[in-house]
Amino acid sequence: MAFSRRGYRTAASIGAFVAFILVLIFGSPWYRDWVDDANRGLLLETLAWPAWWIDDDVPLRDLVAASLKAILLVVFTFGFITLMAGSQLSRARGGVAAFLAGWASYIFAAALAALITAAIYTDPGPGGAVVIATTGSSYGLITGWIIGLASMAGRRP
């Protein structure tokens, strides 16, 4: 998936790969514990949002929801960057368009992944689902520039 048939790296595959690395490293239980130990700043604390964990004290539904949220974030990032690549087919396409498409894709992917997995969490309620989706979009807004920079490096259609 990281390479197309011709061997070129596409913007969507690079963006999804960087999203996978962000989720794998910054969503890990070890990073989350390190962030929770002290005030690490807005960016470092926000990077821990798609946290996945393995814990006996947490209900199984919450473990599945957290893991699914991390997986859906990567899948939706790939999908949204692929869908937004069509907007770059004009003559004016360039680095700025790829950057903004990658950033916006990550915002939408995080919000949608959070909204879908909110139904799995133990009793979030309708208001809780909106709050969970809002935290996802905030995560995408604060950290999406990383995906935007990565998608600039890929080949666009």
N, C-alpha and C positions, 0 to 999 in steps of 0.2 A: 504494500500500500504506500510505502514511502517513495516509490519511484513509479513513473508511468512506463508504458511499453517502450518508449524511446530512451529511457534511462535518465530523463530529466526530473529534477525535483520540482513538484508542483507547489504552488502557494498553499493549497489546502493540506497537502501531506506534511509540509514543514510546519504549518500552524498546528496541526493535530499532534505532531511529534513533540513540539515544544509544550503544548498543553499537557500531554502525557507526562513529560519530565516534571513540569510544575506540580501536577497532582501527585506524582510518585514521591518527589522529594519533600515538598512543602506541605503535603497533606498527610505525611507519615506521622505515626504516634510519637516518634522521637522528636521530630521538629515541633509538634504541637506541645509536648511537655516543656521543651526549651522555651517556647514563646510564652507559655503560661507561667513560667517561673518568675518573670520580671516584665517590666514595661519595655518592650522592644521597638515601639514605634508603630505608626499606622500601617506602613507597607508590609513590614515583617509579620504583623499580626493578621493582616488581611490575607496574605499569601497562604495562611493555614486554613482558610475557609473550607475547601473541599476535603476536609479531614476524613480519612478512613481509619478505622481502628479495629483492634481485636481485644475484646474485654468481656470477662464473664459477668460483670455486674450490670451490663447494659442489656435491655431486651433485644431479642433476636430481630424484631421488626426494625429497630433503630440501626442495628448493625447492617442489615440488608439495605436500608434506605441510604445510609452513608456511603456504602460501597457502590450502590447503583448511581448515586449522585455523581461520584467521581468518574465512573465509566461513561455515563451519559454526557458529562461535560466534554470529554474528549471526542465522543462520537458526534455530538451536536456542533462542536467547533469545526470539525471536518466538513460536516454538511452545510453549515452556514457560510463558511468561506467558499465552498464550491458553488453555492447558490449566488453569492455576491460577486463571484468572478465575472459573471455576465455583465455587470455594471462597468467593468473595466475594458469592454470591447470597443469603446469609442476611440477616436484618434487621440484624445487627451489623456489616455491612461498613463500611469506612471507610478512612481514610488509613493507619492502621497495618497493616491487612490487605493493602493494595496495596503498601506498602513492603516487607513481609516476602515477599510473593509475587514481587515483582520481584527482590529480593535472592536468594531461594532459586532462582529460575529461572536466574539468572546463574551460580550455583554449579553447578547441574546441567548447564547448557549448556556451560560451560567444561570440566567433567570429561568429558562425553560426546564433545565435539569432540576433546579430547586423546586419549581412548581410541581413537576411530575412526582418527585420523590416525597413531597409534603403529604401526599395521600397515604403513604406507607408509614410515616412516623406515628408513634403512639399518641393519639388524640391531639392533633394540631388544631382542629377547628377551622372554619372558613377564614377567620381573621388571621389565624396562625399560618395558614398556607400563603396568604399574601405577604406576611412579614418574612417568611422563609424565601419567597421569590424576590423580595426586595433586597435581602442580604445577598442573594446570588447576583443580582444586577449591580449592586454596589461593589462586589468582588470583581466583576467583569470590568467595571468602570475604572477601578483603581489599578488593576493588574493587566488589563487587556492590551496596554501599549506594548507589552512584551510579545504577545502574539502578533500584534501589528508589525513590529520590527521583523519578526521571523517570517511573516508572510511576504514582506517586501523582497526577501531573498529568493523566493520561489519563482518559477516560470508561470506566467499568467497566460490564459488562452488567447 
